Amino acid sequence: QAWLNEKFAPELLESKPEIIECVVEQLDHMEANLKRAKRGDLKVSVHRMEIERIRYVLSSYLRCRLVKIEKFFPHVLEKEKSRAEGEPSILSPEEFAFAKEYMANTETYLKNTALKHMPPNLQKVSLLKSVPKPNLDSFVFLRVLERQENILVEPETDEQREYTIDLEEGSQHLPR
């Protein structure tokens, strides 16, 4: 579920390190069990295929997060800096280190290749203004896991008024 949510969300979602750790531990445990099993057994090949499927989902989830970090790195770091004390982090410690290093490398590259050849008054660049923000106004696919009542829907035009709807379990929607 975390993989699908991350894959289809327009912005970087909250990090799920506990899920990643649990999946990695389970993969290690499954591989250890496979080493003890008989080699010709059909169950072994089915389990090996399942391990590869789980490994694919895990690496796709992590790859998706890295792509978003690279694409929106100044905004991700700004959001991380401005979060409240008790609010959960959107980045794992490793992702935070990657984002900081990526930003430093990007700034260094810009300075060394382009900015040093420009007039002094143009040598400052704000990456926060230069790098696009996540498009939070894009459509997202939504499947309701449990009934939700009185969801506020904002109007598309000024002539319409706000209204509320009930979302039934199992229903699917395409909100913005």
C-alpha positions in Angstrom: 0.0 0.0 0.0 2.8 2.4 0.8 4.4 1.7 -2.6 1.2 2.5 -4.5 0.5 5.6 -2.4 4.1 6.9 -3.0 4.0 6.0 -6.7 0.8 7.9 -7.4 1.1 10.8 -5.1 2.3 14.1 -6.7 4.6 14.9 -3.7 6.9 13.0 -1.4 4.9 11.2 1.4 6.0 10.5 4.9 8.8 8.0 5.2 7.9 4.4 6.3 11.2 3.1 7.7 9.5 0.5 9.9 7.9 -1.1 6.9 11.2 -1.1 5.0 13.0 -2.7 7.9 10.3 -5.3 8.4 10.3 -6.3 4.7 14.1 -6.5 4.6 14.1 -8.8 7.7 11.4 -11.0 6.2 13.3 -11.2 2.9 16.4 -12.3 4.8 14.4 -14.8 6.8 12.8 -16.2 3.6 16.2 -16.5 1.9 17.6 -18.4 4.9 14.7 -20.8 4.8 15.2 -21.4 1.1 18.8 -22.3 1.7 17.7 -25.1 4.0 15.1 -26.4 1.6 15.6 -29.2 -1.0 16.8 -27.8 -4.4 14.4 -29.6 -6.7 11.3 -28.8 -4.8 8.6 -26.8 -6.6 7.9 -24.8 -3.5 11.5 -23.4 -3.6 11.0 -21.9 -7.0 7.6 -20.4 -6.1 9.1 -18.9 -2.9 12.1 -17.6 -4.9 9.7 -15.9 -7.3 7.8 -14.4 -4.4 11.1 -13.1 -2.9 12.0 -11.5 -6.3 8.5 -9.9 -6.5 8.8 -8.4 -3.0 12.3 -7.2 -3.7 11.0 -5.5 -6.9 8.2 -3.7 -5.0 10.7 -2.6 -2.3 13.3 -1.3 -4.7 10.5 0.4 -6.8 9.2 2.2 -3.7 12.7 3.4 -2.7 13.5 4.4 -6.3 10.2 6.3 -6.5 11.2 8.2 -3.4 14.6 9.0 -4.7 13.2 10.3 -8.0 10.9 12.7 -6.1 13.8 13.8 -3.8 16.0 14.6 -6.9 13.1 16.3 -8.7 12.0 18.5 -5.8 15.1 18.6 -3.5 14.9 22.2 -2.3 11.2 22.0 -1.5 11.6 18.7 0.3 14.5 20.1 2.4 12.5 23.3 3.1 9.5 21.2 4.2 11.7 19.1 6.4 13.2 22.2 8.0 9.8 23.8 8.6 8.0 20.8 10.1 6.8 21.1 13.7 8.6 19.3 16.6 6.2 16.3 17.0 5.4 16.1 13.3 6.8 12.9 11.6 9.6 13.4 9.1 9.0 12.9 5.4 12.6 11.7 5.0 14.5 8.9 6.5 17.9 9.8 7.9 19.6 8.3 4.8 17.2 10.2 2.5 17.9 13.4 4.4 21.6 13.0 4.0 21.2 12.2 0.3 19.0 15.3 -0.3 21.5 17.6 1.5 24.4 16.1 -0.5 22.4 16.4 -3.7 21.6 20.0 -3.0 25.3 20.8 -2.2 26.5 19.0 -5.3 24.0 20.9 -7.5 25.0 24.3 -6.0 28.7 23.5 -6.5 28.1 22.3 -10.1 26.1 25.5 -10.9 28.7 27.8 -9.4 31.6 26.0 -11.2 30.1 25.7 -14.6 27.8 28.7 -15.1 27.6 31.2 -12.3 31.3 32.0 -12.2 31.1 33.2 -15.8 28.2 35.6 -15.1 28.3 39.2 -13.8 28.5 39.4 -10.0 25.0 40.7 -9.6 23.7 37.5 -11.3 25.8 35.0 -9.5 23.3 34.3 -6.8 20.6 31.8 -7.6 17.8 30.5 -5.4 17.3 26.8 -6.0 14.0 27.0 -4.1 12.7 29.4 -6.8 14.5 27.6 -9.7 13.4 24.1 -9.1 9.7 23.3 -9.8 7.4 22.5 -6.9 5.3 19.3 -6.8 2.0 19.9 -8.6 -0.4 19.5 -5.7 -3.3 20.4 -8.0 -3.0 17.3 -10.1 -5.5 14.5 -10.2 -4.9 11.4 -8.0 -6.6 8.0 -8.0 -8.4 7.2 -4.7 -9.8 4.0 -3.4 -11.8 4.2 -0.2 -10.6 1.6 2.4 -13.3 2.5 5.0 -16.4 4.6 4.9 -15.8 8.4 5.3 -18.6 10.8 6.0 -18.9 14.6 5.4 -15.8 15.0 3.2 -15.6 18.7 2.1 -15.4 19.1 -1.7 -14.2 22.5 -2.9 -15.8 24.0 -5.9 -14.1 24.2 -9.3 -15.5 27.7 -10.0 -16.5 30.7 -7.9 -20.2 30.3 -8.8 -20.4 26.9 -7.0 -20.6 26.5 -3.3 -18.7 24.0 -1.2 -20.5 20.8 -0.4 -19.9 17.6 1.5 -20.0 14.0 0.2 -19.9 10.5 1.8 -17.3 8.1 0.5 -18.4 4.5 0.6 -15.9 1.6 1.3 -14.5 0.2 -1.9 -15.6 3.1 -4.0 -13.0 4.7 -6.4 -12.6 8.4 -7.2 -10.3 10.7 -9.2 -10.1 13.9 -7.1 -7.7 16.8 -7.5 
